[in-house]
Amino acid sequence: MATEHEFDVVIVGAGGAGMRAALESSQRAKTAVITKLYPTRSHTGAAQGGMAAALSNVEDDNAEWHTFDTIKGGDYLVDQDAAEILCNEAIDAVLDLEKMGLPFNRTPEGKVDQRRFGGHTRNHGEAAVRRACYAADRTGHMILQTLYQQCIKQEVEFFNEFYALDLILDGDPQAAGEDGEVSVSGVVAYSLASGEIHTFRAKSVIFATGGAGKVFKTTSNAHTLTGDGMGIALRAGIPLEDMEFFQFHPTGLAGLGILLSEAARGEGGILRNSEGERFMERYAPTIKDLAPRDMVARAMANEVREGRGCGPNKDYVLLDLTHLEPAHIDAKLPDITEFARTYLGVEPYTEPVPVFPTAHYAMGGIPTTVQGEVLRDNTHVVKGLYAAGECACVSVHGANRLGTNSLLDINVFGRRAGIAAAEYANATDAIPTLPADASAGLEQTVASLRATVRGDGTERVAQLRRELQETMDMNVQVFRTAESLAEAHAVVKDLQERYKNIAIHDRGTRFNTDLLEAIELGFLLELSEVVVAGAEARKESRGGHYREDFPTRDDENFMQHTMAYKRADGTVELDWKPVVVTRYQPMERKY
Amino acid sequence: MTATAEAPAKAGAVPSMTVTLKILRFDPDGLDGREPGSEYWEEFTVEAHATDRVLDALHKIKWDIDGTLAFRRSCAHGVCGSDAMRINARNRLACKTLLKDLNPARPITVEPIKGLPVEKDLIVDMEPFFASYREIMPFLMTSGPTPERERLQSPEDRAKFDDTTKCILCAACTTSCPVFWTDGQYFGPQAIVGAHRFIFDSRDEGEWDRLEILNDKAGVWKCRTAFNCTEACPRGIEVTKAISEVKRALTTGTV
């Protein structure tokens, strides 16, 4: 029997978005945070370079310039009303964190210091601007720690190492139609420590479950970023928006994918090819190495493809910091230079660092309004259900996210979702009851996976995951074609079939991570299909999605969001949603 | 048992090697005829690359040989603090320890960190550790009205507590401390590091509340400066120095 809990608000995920939401929600309503990791393990802590806000602490800047940069950086797939909110509320979001105690780097006058970052410019593209507020190259770490510390202060109730694996709604969101109504009832979770199933009844549920980078092999993402929240929503009949847009961060450590912050280029680092050429001068003459990530990643992949890669296999380029003062490197980039030393044995003071693009960030996700309410189609919300952070798509990042806008996103929209969820809960009379069989689906999943131990299954989870990640890296990365996507699609469908025949090893109840990896692979396989299907249908190139067979942006046909639905028969169906345009008409994207 | 580098490696290829891991296991469920709560050593031999980390070798075992092996991990590059374990009798992060930096000629021993209750294999109950952290009130305490803009802080004042802001709560320091192993009351070095980060923050006004807690019998005076913590810290924090700064503040009455 499942243990039942009841709360006004349940937040799933304890990274930046989840904890920022919890700080608001727990002041207003009885709140629980369910998290599959201890909060301080969340991948917000791996974010490095900074958080954008037009504070104007070191040079003239304003929120309108930031808004423009965000929209242009997102290749005009950004919902402009959401971008305006993001950039207008950025200043308070940074100041709020400072007041919570976040130890930002400081200017000589003692203000929050700011530095340059890709795609952030003065006056609509004139030159790079210092907009990123930062704490060395561990800004995400400081945000995660500060939010956790505030949660301790506010005595937020955490359920650590609880895997939320099912979402309970009171109806089918795909059958509700124009006049119908669907509300959230709660979530079902698996306790890693005990193997027991817990149900959480709640008036409001916020998903803040992070990304899905593990669909790729080479990624900056944690092993735990398996898109659980997106997958749960998809299975519950909720669409996913713009999933074909995945960001490949230019500077992953070659062969490993470990992130080296864009701050390295913000502080003066230069990308060079095998001829020693600063090749970004050819691709983005004005802001060069500080062009948006999609452009830099493509340029790097192109240099390698044209034979100007470095190393014995000519398969990477070099990030050159050797002209920077070692003291400057130590003060501003201590962690990432240590990564180069630890993992590649390269001394960044004197040697350039081998780098290549690494899968980094899902621009798409669970569609939401600017209050964080989850949409079940283009216009209707699921009442009481919210999403924020990387698992959500509001959409402030459009087709390509600017660096430092994700730490901003989690703070602005995490806060908004926390307030909205608590206010909705307080306006709702009773905590919904769960159907008697609410936990039956998860109980069945767990029991059938346990039954595979020493059963007839012949497939191993790790092997299927490897094959998935390899085809995604090979066929759905920086360059895509109809053929490469068809190949990936076929492999994913085949892997989904083979997944039915898996066998796990561990039938234990306590800390059965073997069982959970199998469940996580299920999400990865479903999400990969959505990514590939969206990429096949989008016959244009925009932001992070580049089709070699359709190399230009096609605003007439494709300046709209992809909405992917999983139908009852298991097929993925695509629809479109208009982009919200307020004042910025699409123009050619030059830097 | 022995490791041999495959020679000659082709240009650009990372040399591979055979490594044996000797892992201290703990079975809470009592499967395969074991008593619940059985502890036993088990050896696994895997092929690895010289650039692989201990975490990669553990994954090879879990993914290809024995899925029941349990350990925590997340970011895999030393920033999330999930995978602190005792590797060749020293506390380290599995994801930051390269196989080539260990002596591959002998089995690499891997055990859970010491002093916290073992739950399964390399997983320990972290709750007592986090409880100590919560005790020292690890959050900014201020009085007076909240300013409209940011609180000012000079770069020099910011630098005073920079080192202790690096902490990732992995518990490598606390669980390397001989006092912590034997004294059930001691907060452990991490809690002192966590307190240091606020005590020496010029914006904070709660330093004496925290110092009073650390002056307690379970506090800072239990430290015998064994330096294990400083050696164990995967973030390079000078833990013993931070502890001595806290002791000095208590002795002199000034921060």
Contacts between the chains, C-beta under 8 A, distances in Angstrom:
chain1	res1	chain2	res2	distance
A	37	B	74	6.0
A	37	B	80	7.8
A	37	B	82	7.3
A	38	B	82	7.7
A	38	B	126	6.6
A	38	B	130	7.5
A	38	B	169	8.0
A	40	B	80	7.4
A	40	B	81	6.5
A	40	B	168	7.0
A	40	B	169	5.0
A	41	B	72	7.9
A	41	B	74	4.8
A	41	B	75	7.6
A	41	B	80	4.4
A	41	B	81	6.5
A	41	B	82	5.0
A	42	B	74	8.0
A	42	B	80	7.6
A	43	B	74	7.1
A	43	B	75	6.4
A	43	B	80	7.3
A	45	B	75	7.3
A	45	B	79	5.7
A	45	B	80	5.7
A	45	B	168	7.3
A	46	B	75	5.1
A	46	B	77	7.4
A	46	B	79	5.2
A	46	B	80	6.9
A	94	B	150	7.9
A	95	B	149	6.4
A	95	B	150	5.7
A	98	B	150	4.3
A	98	B	151	6.6
A	99	B	140	7.9
A	99	B	146	6.0
A	99	B	147	7.6
A	99	B	150	7.5
A	99	B	151	7.0
A	100	B	139	7.8
A	100	B	140	6.4
A	101	B	139	6.4
A	101	B	140	3.0
A	101	B	198	7.5
A	101	B	201	7.1
A	101	B	203	7.0
A	101	B	204	7.4
A	103	B	158	6.3
A	103	B	161	7.1
A	103	B	162	7.5
A	103	B	165	5.3
A	103	B	201	7.0
A	104	B	150	7.7
A	105	B	155	7.6
A	105	B	158	7.0
A	106	B	152	8.0
A	106	B	153	5.5
A	106	B	154	6.6
A	106	B	155	4.9
A	106	B	158	5.0
A	107	B	155	7.8
A	108	B	154	7.8
A	108	B	155	6.7
A	109	B	152	7.2
A	110	B	152	3.4
A	110	B	153	5.3
A	110	B	154	5.1
A	110	B	155	7.8
A	111	B	149	7.9
A	111	B	150	6.2
A	111	B	152	6.7
A	112	B	150	5.3
A	135	B	165	7.5
A	136	B	162	7.9
A	138	B	79	7.5
A	138	B	166	7.2
A	141	B	79	6.3
A	141	B	166	7.8
A	141	B	168	7.2
A	142	B	165	6.6
A	145	B	165	7.6
A	145	B	167	7.8
A	149	B	138	5.1
A	149	B	139	4.2
A	149	B	140	7.6
A	150	B	139	6.0
A	152	B	133	8.0
A	152	B	134	5.4
A	152	B	138	6.4
A	152	B	139	6.2
A	153	B	137	7.8
A	153	B	139	4.2
A	193	B	119	6.7
A	222	B	74	4.3
A	222	B	75	4.5
A	222	B	76	6.7
A	222	B	80	6.7
A	223	B	73	5.8
A	223	B	74	6.0
A	223	B	75	7.9
A	223	B	76	6.0
A	224	B	74	4.7
A	255	B	51	7.8
A	256	B	51	8.0
A	258	B	76	8.0
A	258	B	77	4.7
A	259	B	77	7.9
A	311	B	12	6.6
A	312	B	11	4.9
A	312	B	12	2.8
A	313	B	12	5.0
A	335	B	79	7.4
A	339	B	77	6.3
A	339	B	78	7.8
A	342	B	78	7.3
A	342	B	96	6.2
A	342	B	98	7.4
A	343	B	51	7.2
A	343	B	77	7.3
A	343	B	98	7.7
A	344	B	51	7.8
A	460	B	63	7.4
A	460	B	64	7.6
A	461	B	63	7.6
A	461	B	67	7.8
A	462	B	62	7.8
A	462	B	63	3.3
A	462	B	64	6.5
A	504	B	67	5.7
A	505	B	66	6.2
A	505	B	67	3.1
A	505	B	68	5.2
A	506	B	67	5.3
A	506	B	68	4.2
A	506	B	70	7.9
A	507	B	31	6.8
A	508	B	27	7.7
A	508	B	28	7.3
A	508	B	29	4.0
A	508	B	31	5.7
A	508	B	68	6.8
A	508	B	120	7.6
A	509	B	29	5.9
A	510	B	28	4.4
A	510	B	29	5.8
A	510	B	119	6.7
A	510	B	120	5.5
A	511	B	28	7.4
A	511	B	70	4.7
A	511	B	119	5.7
A	511	B	120	4.0
A	511	B	121	7.7
A	511	B	123	5.3
A	512	B	70	7.7
A	513	B	62	7.9
A	513	B	70	5.4
A	513	B	71	7.8
A	514	B	62	7.4
A	514	B	67	3.9
A	514	B	68	6.3
A	514	B	70	8.0
A	517	B	67	7.9
